[in-house]
Amino acid sequence: MPLTEYLPSFELIGSLSGPHLLITGGVHGDEFEPMAAMRQLARELRPEKLRGRVTLVPVVNEPAFRLGNRCAEDDLDLARTCPGRADGSVTERIAFELSQLIRSVDLYIDLHTGGTRLMVLPLTGYVLHPDQAVLEQQRRMARAFGLPLIWGTDPNLPGRSLSIARQANIPAIYAEYLGGGRFDPEGVAAYVSGCRCVMAEFGMLEREGVGHGKRGGHGEEPIIVEDDRTGAGHMQVNHPAPCEGFFEPAVSLGQKVNAGDSLGTICDPLGKQIADIRSRYTGIVIVLHTFPRVEIGVSVAVVLEVAEY
C-alpha cells in the first residue's frame, strides 16, 4: 500500500524487531537499475527471515519517469529540492513527502545511476556527518554495500535526500552505478546484493549467502576517499562545458589522469571551433558525459583526486 500520495511503495515487516530501513530509487526519472533492483528485492525478501522493517520506493519521481527525463514537467531537480513544500509544484510536493518519509526511518539508502547522459563509476557515498556515531554507521553501510569506490563528502550540500537524513541524524548512503541510458542487469544485481549486505551488516538478515561487502563480494578492498572541502561531492560543477556543442571524450570511465590532461573536446557542428577540456586534478575519472550533445555549463567529467589507484 502507498504510504503517501506521491510515493507508491512496498512495505515489508519482519517477524522480529529491528531497524526500519528505507531504500529509494528513481529520484531522477531516467535512472533505471534502482527501480528494477527494488522490485526484485520486494519479490525476494521474506518477512519470516527479516528483522525489522523495509520500505522500498522504486520510483520516487514518477512524473519524471513518465517523461523519460531526469526531471518532471516543472524542470526542478528533485535531488536539489528537499525538503520541498506541501503546496508547491509537483517536484516540491514529492520532495516534501520524501523528506517526511526519510525522517521516519532508522537507516536510508538512495540508489542512483548516471541517467541517460552520464556514466558513473560504481560507488557508494555519504556526507561527513558531524556526529561521529552517525558517521561510523554510514561508513559501515558504505563498506558493506560492496562497490569499488567509497566517497565521503561535504555534509553541507543543500536540497538532497541525504541533506534531510543528515539534519535528522539518520545514517544514510547513496550509490551510483553506470548509466548512459542503458539497462544493465549487472547493475541491478549489484544493487540487490549491496542492499542485502547492508541489511545483514545491521542484523536485519542472516549473513549466510548474502555476500561479503567487498566490491560486490569479490574480496577486494574498496578505494576510500573522504573530502570535507566545501562543495566536495557536487558533481555538476566539475569541469563545466565552456560552450555548447558536440562532446567527444578523450578518456574512459575509471581512467587515471593527471592535471592538465585532455578530458575531451567540444566542437561546433562543422568541427571548426574546438574547445579542449583539460583536467584540473590528478585522479580518477568517476563521471563521464556520454551523450554527445552538451549545453554550456554542463559538467563533462568528474575527476576524483586520489593519491593512488
N, C-alpha and C positions, 0 to 999 in steps of 0.2 A: 504493500500500500504506500502511496506517496506520502512523505512527511510534510510536504509543503505544496503550495500551488505550482511552483516552478521547478521543483526538484524531484521528479519521479525516481524512485529508489527501490533497492532490495534491502530488506531488514532481516538479519539472521541473528537469532538469540540462542546462545548456547545453553546446554543443560546445567552448567556450573557457572558460578560467578567469576567475573574477570573484567578487564578493561573494556571500554567502548571505543572501538576503532572506526574512524571514518576514512573511506577511500573515495576519491573523486577523479573523474576523467571528463574530457570534453569541455573544460573551461573555455577552450577555443574550439570552434566547431569543425575545424579541419584536422583534428588530431585523433586518429582512428584506432590505433592499437590499444590505448587505455579503455576505450569503450568495449571492445571485444574481450579484453582481459577480465573486466569486471562481470560481464555476462558469464564467462567461463567460471569465475570464482563463485558466482551465485549458484551455478549448477553443481559445483564440486563440494562446497563446504557443507558439512553435516552438523546440525545442531547438537547431536549426541556426542560429537567429538570436539565441540567448540566450548572454550571457556570465555565467557563474556559476551560481547555483542559486536556485530559488524554491520555498518551501514555502507552500502555501495551505491554511489550515484554515477552511473556510466556516462551520462551526457548532461552535464550541468547546464551547458548553453545550447539548449535545443533550438532556439531561433537561429543561431549562427550555423548549427549543423544542417538545418533545413535549407539554408542558403549555400551550404558547402564552403563557407567562409570562416575566417578567424573570428570575425565579429558579427554581431547581429545588425539589424537594419538601422539602429541608431549610431553605428560605427564607433561605439565605445569598446575599448579593450577590457573585458571582464577582469583580467588579471591586473588591472590598474584602477579598478573602480570600487573595490571593497573599502569601507563597509556598505556602500550603496545607500539607497533611500527607498523606503516603502512606497512613496508616492512619486517616484521618478520614472525615467524611461525604462524600457524593457530590461536593458542590461543593469541599470541601477537597482531595479526590483529583484532581479536574480542575485545580484551581489549582496543585497540586504538579507535575503533568505539564506544564502550560502554562509554568510557571516554568522547569522544566528545558529545555524547548524554546527559550524566549527566550534563555537563557544560551548556547545553542549556535550562535547566528547572528551575522551581522555588522551587519545593519540590520533594523529592525522597524517595521511599520505595523499599527495596530489600528483597525479600522473599526467605527463605531457609528452609531446613529440615536437619536431620542428615544423609540423603542419605541411602545407603544400609548397612552401617556398624555401624552407630551410632544412638542413640536416644537422643533427646534434649528436656529438659523441655520447654514447650511453653513460649516464652519470646520475648520481643522487646528490642533492644539495640541501642545505639548511642554513638558517640565519645563525650568526654567532651570538646566541642569546645571552643577555647579561646575567641571568640566573644560572649558576653553574650546574645545578641539578637538572634543569631542563636541557641545557646544552649537552650534558653527558648522555641523557636519554636519546637526544637527536643523533648523536654520534653512534650510539648503539643501533638505532634504526637504520641509519645510512649504511653502516658496515654490514648489518645483517641482510640488507636488500641485495647485495652481491653484484653490483655493477662495477666496471673497472676504474671509475673515477669518482671521488667524493670531494665536494666543493662547499666549504663553509664561507659565508659572505656577510657583507654589511647588514646588520639587523634593522636598519632604519629606512629601508626602501619602502615607500608607501603603496597602498592600493592593492596589495597582493593577498591571496588567501593565507599565505604564511605570515603576513603582517598581522592579520586578525589572530592567528594562533599565538604569535609572539606576545601580543598585548594581553591575551588571556592565559599566558604561561602554560600553553598546551604543547607538548613535544610534537614537532611536525617536520616532515621532509617532503621534498618534491623529487620527481625523477624525470629524466629525458631519455628518449630512445629513438634516434634517427629521425625519420620523417620524409620530406621530399614528395609528399602526395601519394606515397605508396601505402599498401597494407602489407606489413611484414609479420608473418606468423612467428618468426623468431623473437620479435619484439613483444608479441602477446605472451609467448612462453616465458620470456624473461620477466615480464611484469607479474604474471601469475606466480612464478617461483619467488620473486622478490617479496611480494605481499605475504605469501605463506611463510617465508623465512622471518619476516618481521613479527608475524603472529606467534611463531614458535619462540622467538627471542623473548617475547613478553608473556610467555606461558599460556597463550590462547590456543595453541595446537601442540601436539606432541612433536618432538624434533625428528623422530624416526621417519625417514623418507621425504623430509621437507627440503633438505639441502644444507649447505654449509655457510652460506653468506659471504663467499669469497668469489667475486667475478662470476656470479651465476652458479656457484657450487663447483667451480673448476679448481679450487685450491690456490689460486694466485692471489697475492696481496694487492689490494687496490692502491692507486695513487691517491694521496690525501693532500689537499691544498686548503688552507684556511687563510683568508684575506679579509681583514677588518677595515680596509681603507674605504673611505666614502665612495659609494657608487659601485663597489665590487659586487658582481652578480647581475648588474644591469646590462644585459646583452645588447640591447637595442642602441646603445651609444658607442659600441666598439667598432671602429673602422667604418664610419658612415660614408656612403657614396657622395662624392663631391659634385656629381651631376647625374642626370638620368641617362639611361641608355641600355646597352647590351653588356651584361657582365660575363666575362669569361675567366673562371678561376685558374690560377697558376699553381694551386696547392690542392691537396686532398685532405679529407677529414682525418684527424689523428696525426697529421704530419708535424714533425718538429721544424720550426722556423726560427731564424734569427732576426733581430731587429734590423729593419732595412730591406729584408727580403720582399720580393713582389708576391702579393696575395692574389693578384689578378688585374685585369684591365676592364675599363668601361669605355665603350665606343659608341658613336652615333650610328644610324642605320647603314651608312656607306663606309664606316670604318676610317673616316678621315681624321676625326678628332678622338684622341685616345688619352684616357687618364689612367695612370698606373697607380694602384693602391699598394702602398708599402706597409709592412708590419711595424707597428710601434713597439713591439715587445719581442723578446725571445721566449719561446714556449711552444705549446701545443695548439694546433687549430682544433677547437672544440665545437665551433659552429661555422657552417658554410652556406652561403646563399646559393641555392642550386637552381632557382628559377631565373632564367637569363635576363628577363626584363626587370630593371631596378629603377626606383624613383630616387630623387635626390634626398640625402639624409638617411636612407635605409642602410642598416648595418649589413655589410657584405661578408664579414667574417669576424669571429671572436677568437682571439689568441689568449690562452691562459698561461700566465707566467709561471714556469716551473724550472727548477734547477736541473733536474734530470728526468729523462723519460725513456 
